[in-house]
Amino acid sequence: EAQTETCTVAPRERQNCGFPGVTPSQCANKGCCFDDTVRGVPWCFYPNTIDVPPEEESEF
């Protein structure tokens, strides 16, 4: 089962990955997401991991 990471994380669900004043490049170096459009929540945060079902031919 494949897993993919996405930076689409609801602001209230963000897990802080950085530190105050972290830059986008520092954040990316940690493998995290950067989004400074929402005030009061972490701007550098861990991506969501999504389970991607294997691409198999399904017969309906």
PDB file of N, CA, C and O in Angstrom, chain B, residues numbered from 101:
ATOM      1  N   GLU B 101       0.855  -1.194   0.000  1.00  0.00           N
ATOM      2  CA  GLU B 101       0.000   0.000   0.000  1.00  0.00           C
ATOM      3  C   GLU B 101       0.887   1.239   0.000  1.00  0.00           C
ATOM      4  O   GLU B 101       1.742   1.413   0.868  1.00  0.00           O
ATOM      5  N   ALA B 102       0.670   2.069  -0.965  1.00  0.00           N
ATOM      6  CA  ALA B 102       1.500   3.267  -1.092  1.00  0.00           C
ATOM      7  C   ALA B 102       1.006   4.359  -0.154  1.00  0.00           C
ATOM      8  O   ALA B 102      -0.170   4.414   0.203  1.00  0.00           O
ATOM      9  N   GLN B 103       1.926   5.214   0.230  1.00  0.00           N
ATOM     10  CA  GLN B 103       1.556   6.367   1.033  1.00  0.00           C
ATOM     11  C   GLN B 103       2.094   7.613   0.350  1.00  0.00           C
ATOM     12  O   GLN B 103       3.202   7.610  -0.185  1.00  0.00           O
ATOM     13  N   THR B 104       1.318   8.656   0.372  1.00  0.00           N
ATOM     14  CA  THR B 104       1.753   9.912  -0.194  1.00  0.00           C
ATOM     15  C   THR B 104       1.568  11.005   0.837  1.00  0.00           C
ATOM     16  O   THR B 104       0.691  10.923   1.697  1.00  0.00           O
ATOM     17  N   GLU B 105       2.398  12.024   0.745  1.00  0.00           N
ATOM     18  CA  GLU B 105       2.308  13.116   1.704  1.00  0.00           C
ATOM     19  C   GLU B 105       1.692  14.332   1.039  1.00  0.00           C
ATOM     20  O   GLU B 105       1.958  14.624  -0.127  1.00  0.00           O
ATOM     21  N   THR B 106       0.867  15.032   1.797  1.00  0.00           N
ATOM     22  CA  THR B 106       0.241  16.225   1.282  1.00  0.00           C
ATOM     23  C   THR B 106       0.365  17.349   2.294  1.00  0.00           C
ATOM     24  O   THR B 106       0.362  17.115   3.503  1.00  0.00           O
ATOM     25  N   CYS B 107       0.471  18.548   1.798  1.00  0.00           N
ATOM     26  CA  CYS B 107       0.552  19.702   2.679  1.00  0.00           C
ATOM     27  C   CYS B 107      -0.819  20.304   2.935  1.00  0.00           C
ATOM     28  O   CYS B 107      -0.932  21.383   3.517  1.00  0.00           O
ATOM     29  N   THR B 108      -1.856  19.610   2.501  1.00  0.00           N
ATOM     30  CA  THR B 108      -3.209  20.081   2.781  1.00  0.00           C
ATOM     31  C   THR B 108      -3.602  19.592   4.159  1.00  0.00           C
ATOM     32  O   THR B 108      -4.151  18.501   4.316  1.00  0.00           O
ATOM     33  N   VAL B 109      -3.313  20.416   5.157  1.00  0.00           N
ATOM     34  CA  VAL B 109      -3.603  20.063   6.547  1.00  0.00           C
ATOM     35  C   VAL B 109      -4.422  21.205   7.141  1.00  0.00           C
ATOM     36  O   VAL B 109      -4.038  22.371   7.047  1.00  0.00           O
ATOM     37  N   ALA B 110      -5.540  20.864   7.746  1.00  0.00           N
ATOM     38  CA  ALA B 110      -6.369  21.900   8.368  1.00  0.00           C
ATOM     39  C   ALA B 110      -5.536  22.631   9.417  1.00  0.00           C
ATOM     40  O   ALA B 110      -4.815  21.994  10.186  1.00  0.00           O
ATOM     41  N   PRO B 111      -5.626  23.964   9.457  1.00  0.00           N
ATOM     42  CA  PRO B 111      -4.792  24.732  10.389  1.00  0.00           C
ATOM     43  C   PRO B 111      -4.833  24.207  11.815  1.00  0.00           C
ATOM     44  O   PRO B 111      -3.801  24.150  12.482  1.00  0.00           O
ATOM     45  N   ARG B 112      -6.024  23.820  12.295  1.00  0.00           N
ATOM     46  CA  ARG B 112      -6.110  23.383  13.693  1.00  0.00           C
ATOM     47  C   ARG B 112      -5.502  22.003  13.892  1.00  0.00           C
ATOM     48  O   ARG B 112      -5.295  21.572  15.027  1.00  0.00           O
ATOM     49  N   GLU B 113      -5.215  21.309  12.794  1.00  0.00           N
ATOM     50  CA  GLU B 113      -4.656  19.962  12.910  1.00  0.00           C
ATOM     51  C   GLU B 113      -3.147  19.939  12.680  1.00  0.00           C
ATOM     52  O   GLU B 113      -2.526  18.877  12.720  1.00  0.00           O
ATOM     53  N   ARG B 114      -2.565  21.100  12.442  1.00  0.00           N
ATOM     54  CA  ARG B 114      -1.138  21.142  12.121  1.00  0.00           C
ATOM     55  C   ARG B 114      -0.270  20.796  13.326  1.00  0.00           C
ATOM     56  O   ARG B 114      -0.483  21.291  14.433  1.00  0.00           O
ATOM     57  N   GLN B 115       0.715  19.932  13.080  1.00  0.00           N
ATOM     58  CA  GLN B 115       1.703  19.591  14.097  1.00  0.00           C
ATOM     59  C   GLN B 115       2.942  20.426  13.797  1.00  0.00           C
ATOM     60  O   GLN B 115       3.534  20.319  12.722  1.00  0.00           O
ATOM     61  N   ASN B 116       3.322  21.252  14.751  1.00  0.00           N
ATOM     62  CA  ASN B 116       4.429  22.165  14.532  1.00  0.00           C
ATOM     63  C   ASN B 116       5.713  21.407  14.240  1.00  0.00           C
ATOM     64  O   ASN B 116       6.099  20.505  14.984  1.00  0.00           O
ATOM     65  N   CYS B 117       6.374  21.785  13.142  1.00  0.00           N
ATOM     66  CA  CYS B 117       7.607  21.126  12.737  1.00  0.00           C
ATOM     67  C   CYS B 117       8.795  22.065  12.891  1.00  0.00           C
ATOM     68  O   CYS B 117       9.945  21.625  12.918  1.00  0.00           O
ATOM     69  N   GLY B 118       8.513  23.357  12.990  1.00  0.00           N
ATOM     70  CA  GLY B 118       9.607  24.318  12.995  1.00  0.00           C
ATOM     71  C   GLY B 118       9.809  24.980  14.332  1.00  0.00           C
ATOM     72  O   GLY B 118       9.641  24.367  15.386  1.00  0.00           O
ATOM     73  N   PHE B 119      10.172  26.239  14.268  1.00  0.00           N
ATOM     74  CA  PHE B 119      10.432  27.044  15.456  1.00  0.00           C
ATOM     75  C   PHE B 119      10.097  28.469  15.069  1.00  0.00           C
ATOM     76  O   PHE B 119      10.011  28.778  13.880  1.00  0.00           O
ATOM     77  N   PRO B 120       9.905  29.350  16.050  1.00  0.00           N
ATOM     78  CA  PRO B 120       9.562  30.732  15.693  1.00  0.00           C
ATOM     79  C   PRO B 120      10.607  31.338  14.757  1.00  0.00           C
ATOM     80  O   PRO B 120      11.803  31.297  15.044  1.00  0.00           O
ATOM     81  N   GLY B 121      10.153  31.896  13.642  1.00  0.00           N
ATOM     82  CA  GLY B 121      11.066  32.530  12.705  1.00  0.00           C
ATOM     83  C   GLY B 121      11.679  31.590  11.684  1.00  0.00           C
ATOM     84  O   GLY B 121      12.574  31.982  10.934  1.00  0.00           O
ATOM     85  N   VAL B 122      11.199  30.338  11.650  1.00  0.00           N
ATOM     86  CA  VAL B 122      11.729  29.386  10.673  1.00  0.00           C
ATOM     87  C   VAL B 122      11.476  29.920   9.260  1.00  0.00           C
ATOM     88  O   VAL B 122      10.438  30.526   8.995  1.00  0.00           O
ATOM     89  N   THR B 123      12.424  29.691   8.369  1.00  0.00           N
ATOM     90  CA  THR B 123      12.255  30.128   6.979  1.00  0.00           C
ATOM     91  C   THR B 123      11.688  28.979   6.151  1.00  0.00           C
ATOM     92  O   THR B 123      11.770  27.817   6.549  1.00  0.00           O
ATOM     93  N   PRO B 124      11.119  29.310   5.006  1.00  0.00           N
ATOM     94  CA  PRO B 124      10.589  28.231   4.146  1.00  0.00           C
ATOM     95  C   PRO B 124      11.648  27.199   3.794  1.00  0.00           C
ATOM     96  O   PRO B 124      11.347  26.006   3.745  1.00  0.00           O
ATOM     97  N   SER B 125      12.886  27.630   3.547  1.00  0.00           N
ATOM     98  CA  SER B 125      13.915  26.666   3.174  1.00  0.00           C
ATOM     99  C   SER B 125      14.321  25.796   4.355  1.00  0.00           C
ATOM    100  O   SER B 125      14.588  24.607   4.186  1.00  0.00           O
ATOM    101  N   GLN B 126      14.371  26.377   5.548  1.00  0.00           N
ATOM    102  CA  GLN B 126      14.697  25.577   6.730  1.00  0.00           C
ATOM    103  C   GLN B 126      13.605  24.542   6.966  1.00  0.00           C
ATOM    104  O   GLN B 126      13.877  23.402   7.343  1.00  0.00           O
ATOM    105  N   CYS B 127      12.383  24.959   6.741  1.00  0.00           N
ATOM    106  CA  CYS B 127      11.253  24.072   6.924  1.00  0.00           C
ATOM    107  C   CYS B 127      11.317  22.925   5.920  1.00  0.00           C
ATOM    108  O   CYS B 127      11.110  21.768   6.286  1.00  0.00           O
ATOM    109  N   ALA B 128      11.602  23.235   4.665  1.00  0.00           N
ATOM    110  CA  ALA B 128      11.678  22.216   3.628  1.00  0.00           C
ATOM    111  C   ALA B 128      12.810  21.238   3.920  1.00  0.00           C
ATOM    112  O   ALA B 128      12.696  20.046   3.634  1.00  0.00           O
ATOM    113  N   ASN B 129      13.903  21.744   4.490  1.00  0.00           N
ATOM    114  CA  ASN B 129      15.029  20.876   4.811  1.00  0.00           C
ATOM    115  C   ASN B 129      14.656  19.839   5.862  1.00  0.00           C
ATOM    116  O   ASN B 129      15.279  18.781   5.947  1.00  0.00           O
ATOM    117  N   LYS B 130      13.639  20.146   6.659  1.00  0.00           N
ATOM    118  CA  LYS B 130      13.172  19.209   7.677  1.00  0.00           C
ATOM    119  C   LYS B 130      12.137  18.251   7.093  1.00  0.00           C
ATOM    120  O   LYS B 130      11.651  17.358   7.787  1.00  0.00           O
ATOM    121  N   GLY B 131      11.802  18.438   5.823  1.00  0.00           N
ATOM    122  CA  GLY B 131      10.807  17.583   5.181  1.00  0.00           C
ATOM    123  C   GLY B 131       9.392  17.981   5.536  1.00  0.00           C
ATOM    124  O   GLY B 131       8.476  17.161   5.484  1.00  0.00           O
ATOM    125  N   CYS B 132       9.212  19.252   5.900  1.00  0.00           N
ATOM    126  CA  CYS B 132       7.897  19.695   6.327  1.00  0.00           C
ATOM    127  C   CYS B 132       7.325  20.728   5.370  1.00  0.00           C
ATOM    128  O   CYS B 132       7.969  21.154   4.411  1.00  0.00           O
ATOM    129  N   CYS B 133       6.096  21.111   5.668  1.00  0.00           N
ATOM    130  CA  CYS B 133       5.354  22.044   4.816  1.00  0.00           C
ATOM    131  C   CYS B 133       5.431  23.447   5.382  1.00  0.00           C
ATOM    132  O   CYS B 133       5.515  23.628   6.597  1.00  0.00           O
ATOM    133  N   PHE B 134       5.403  24.435   4.511  1.00  0.00           N
ATOM    134  CA  PHE B 134       5.419  25.824   4.945  1.00  0.00           C
ATOM    135  C   PHE B 134       4.221  26.542   4.353  1.00  0.00           C
ATOM    136  O   PHE B 134       3.999  26.509   3.143  1.00  0.00           O
ATOM    137  N   ASP B 135       3.451  27.190   5.217  1.00  0.00           N
ATOM    138  CA  ASP B 135       2.297  27.966   4.762  1.00  0.00           C
ATOM    139  C   ASP B 135       2.085  29.087   5.766  1.00  0.00           C
ATOM    140  O   ASP B 135       1.652  28.852   6.894  1.00  0.00           O
ATOM    141  N   ASP B 136       2.396  30.308   5.346  1.00  0.00           N
ATOM    142  CA  ASP B 136       2.300  31.435   6.277  1.00  0.00           C
ATOM    143  C   ASP B 136       1.039  32.267   6.035  1.00  0.00           C
ATOM    144  O   ASP B 136       0.990  33.444   6.392  1.00  0.00           O
ATOM    145  N   THR B 137       0.023  31.654   5.430  1.00  0.00           N
ATOM    146  CA  THR B 137      -1.183  32.419   5.123  1.00  0.00           C
ATOM    147  C   THR B 137      -2.174  32.434   6.283  1.00  0.00           C
ATOM    148  O   THR B 137      -3.101  33.245   6.293  1.00  0.00           O
ATOM    149  N   VAL B 138      -1.990  31.548   7.261  1.00  0.00           N
ATOM    150  CA  VAL B 138      -2.926  31.479   8.383  1.00  0.00           C
ATOM    151  C   VAL B 138      -2.218  31.920   9.658  1.00  0.00           C
ATOM    152  O   VAL B 138      -1.233  31.310  10.075  1.00  0.00           O
ATOM    153  N   ARG B 139      -2.727  32.982  10.271  1.00  0.00           N
ATOM    154  CA  ARG B 139      -2.104  33.468  11.500  1.00  0.00           C
ATOM    155  C   ARG B 139      -2.523  32.635  12.699  1.00  0.00           C
ATOM    156  O   ARG B 139      -3.638  32.116  12.740  1.00  0.00           O
ATOM    157  N   GLY B 140      -1.627  32.507  13.679  1.00  0.00           N
ATOM    158  CA  GLY B 140      -1.976  31.852  14.926  1.00  0.00           C
ATOM    159  C   GLY B 140      -1.845  30.339  14.912  1.00  0.00           C
ATOM    160  O   GLY B 140      -2.191  29.677  15.890  1.00  0.00           O
ATOM    161  N   VAL B 141      -1.347  29.784  13.808  1.00  0.00           N
ATOM    162  CA  VAL B 141      -1.108  28.343  13.736  1.00  0.00           C
ATOM    163  C   VAL B 141       0.314  28.143  13.220  1.00  0.00           C
ATOM    164  O   VAL B 141       0.902  29.059  12.645  1.00  0.00           O
ATOM    165  N   PRO B 142       0.865  26.947  13.422  1.00  0.00           N
ATOM    166  CA  PRO B 142       2.239  26.724  12.915  1.00  0.00           C
ATOM    167  C   PRO B 142       2.326  26.980  11.412  1.00  0.00           C
ATOM    168  O   PRO B 142       1.472  26.547  10.640  1.00  0.00           O
ATOM    169  N   TRP B 143       3.368  27.687  11.024  1.00  0.00           N
ATOM    170  CA  TRP B 143       3.605  27.920   9.591  1.00  0.00           C
ATOM    171  C   TRP B 143       4.443  26.806   8.989  1.00  0.00           C
ATOM    172  O   TRP B 143       4.401  26.560   7.783  1.00  0.00           O
ATOM    173  N   CYS B 144       5.202  26.139   9.840  1.00  0.00           N
ATOM    174  CA  CYS B 144       6.007  25.008   9.386  1.00  0.00           C
ATOM    175  C   CYS B 144       5.440  23.791  10.100  1.00  0.00           C
ATOM    176  O   CYS B 144       5.498  23.700  11.326  1.00  0.00           O
ATOM    177  N   PHE B 145       4.891  22.854   9.328  1.00  0.00           N
ATOM    178  CA  PHE B 145       4.156  21.750   9.938  1.00  0.00           C
ATOM    179  C   PHE B 145       4.377  20.467   9.159  1.00  0.00           C
ATOM    180  O   PHE B 145       4.736  20.474   7.982  1.00  0.00           O
ATOM    181  N   TYR B 146       4.149  19.367   9.862  1.00  0.00           N
ATOM    182  CA  TYR B 146       4.329  18.061   9.234  1.00  0.00           C
ATOM    183  C   TYR B 146       3.241  17.817   8.210  1.00  0.00           C
ATOM    184  O   TYR B 146       2.085  18.175   8.434  1.00  0.00           O
ATOM    185  N   PRO B 147       3.598  17.208   7.082  1.00  0.00           N
ATOM    186  CA  PRO B 147       2.577  16.890   6.078  1.00  0.00           C
ATOM    187  C   PRO B 147       1.677  15.770   6.562  1.00  0.00           C
ATOM    188  O   PRO B 147       2.052  14.992   7.439  1.00  0.00           O
ATOM    189  N   ASN B 148       0.498  15.693   5.992  1.00  0.00           N
ATOM    190  CA  ASN B 148      -0.407  14.578   6.243  1.00  0.00           C
ATOM    191  C   ASN B 148       0.036  13.406   5.385  1.00  0.00           C
ATOM    192  O   ASN B 148       0.429  13.586   4.233  1.00  0.00           O
ATOM    193  N   THR B 149      -0.028  12.219   5.941  1.00  0.00           N
ATOM    194  CA  THR B 149       0.239  11.022   5.157  1.00  0.00           C
ATOM    195  C   THR B 149      -1.091  10.404   4.773  1.00  0.00           C
ATOM    196  O   THR B 149      -1.943  10.144   5.623  1.00  0.00           O
ATOM    197  N   ILE B 150      -1.255  10.173   3.483  1.00  0.00           N
ATOM    198  CA  ILE B 150      -2.503   9.629   2.969  1.00  0.00           C
ATOM    199  C   ILE B 150      -2.242   8.225   2.442  1.00  0.00           C
ATOM    200  O   ILE B 150      -1.288   7.995   1.698  1.00  0.00           O
ATOM    201  N   ASP B 151      -3.094   7.299   2.832  1.00  0.00           N
ATOM    202  CA  ASP B 151      -2.997   5.958   2.278  1.00  0.00           C
ATOM    203  C   ASP B 151      -3.612   5.966   0.888  1.00  0.00           C
ATOM    204  O   ASP B 151      -4.761   6.364   0.699  1.00  0.00           O
ATOM    205  N   VAL B 152      -2.820   5.516  -0.083  1.00  0.00           N
ATOM    206  CA  VAL B 152      -3.299   5.476  -1.452  1.00  0.00           C
ATOM    207  C   VAL B 152      -3.548   4.014  -1.800  1.00  0.00           C
ATOM    208  O   VAL B 152      -2.623   3.202  -1.777  1.00  0.00           O
ATOM    209  N   PRO B 153      -4.795   3.674  -2.122  1.00  0.00           N
ATOM    210  CA  PRO B 153      -5.068   2.271  -2.472  1.00  0.00           C
ATOM    211  C   PRO B 153      -4.301   1.899  -3.730  1.00  0.00           C
ATOM    212  O   PRO B 153      -4.155   2.710  -4.645  1.00  0.00           O
ATOM    213  N   PRO B 154      -3.811   0.662  -3.768  1.00  0.00           N
ATOM    214  CA  PRO B 154      -3.078   0.220  -4.968  1.00  0.00           C
ATOM    215  C   PRO B 154      -3.978   0.286  -6.197  1.00  0.00           C
ATOM    216  O   PRO B 154      -5.179   0.026  -6.134  1.00  0.00           O
ATOM    217  N   GLU B 155      -3.360   0.639  -7.300  1.00  0.00           N
ATOM    218  CA  GLU B 155      -4.158   0.761  -8.524  1.00  0.00           C
ATOM    219  C   GLU B 155      -4.368  -0.617  -9.123  1.00  0.00           C
ATOM    220  O   GLU B 155      -3.518  -1.142  -9.843  1.00  0.00           O
ATOM    221  N   GLU B 156      -5.501  -1.178  -8.814  1.00  0.00           N
ATOM    222  CA  GLU B 156      -5.850  -2.486  -9.359  1.00  0.00           C
ATOM    223  C   GLU B 156      -7.114  -2.334 -10.174  1.00  0.00           C
ATOM    224  O   GLU B 156      -7.953  -1.479  -9.893  1.00  0.00           O
ATOM    225  N   GLU B 157      -7.239  -3.164 -11.175  1.00  0.00           N
ATOM    226  CA  GLU B 157      -8.442  -3.087 -11.982  1.00  0.00           C
ATOM    227  C   GLU B 157      -9.584  -3.702 -11.193  1.00  0.00           C
ATOM    228  O   GLU B 157      -9.545  -4.884 -10.849  1.00  0.00           O
ATOM    229  N   SER B 158     -10.586  -2.908 -10.911  1.00  0.00           N
ATOM    230  CA  SER B 158     -11.741  -3.393 -10.161  1.00  0.00           C
ATOM    231  C   SER B 158     -12.865  -3.730 -11.133  1.00  0.00           C
ATOM    232  O   SER B 158     -13.158  -2.971 -12.058  1.00  0.00           O
ATOM    233  N   GLU B 159     -13.486  -4.880 -10.905  1.00  0.00           N
ATOM    234  CA  GLU B 159     -14.627  -5.249 -11.730  1.00  0.00           C
ATOM    235  C   GLU B 159     -15.889  -5.025 -10.937  1.00  0.00           C
ATOM    236  O   GLU B 159     -16.073  -5.591  -9.860  1.00  0.00           O
ATOM    237  N   PHE B 160     -16.750  -4.200 -11.474  1.00  0.00           N
ATOM    238  CA  PHE B 160     -18.005  -3.899 -10.777  1.00  0.00           C
ATOM    239  C   PHE B 160     -19.141  -4.619 -11.468  1.00  0.00           C
ATOM    240  O   PHE B 160     -20.291  -4.505 -11.045  1.00  0.00           O
TER     241      PHE B 160
END
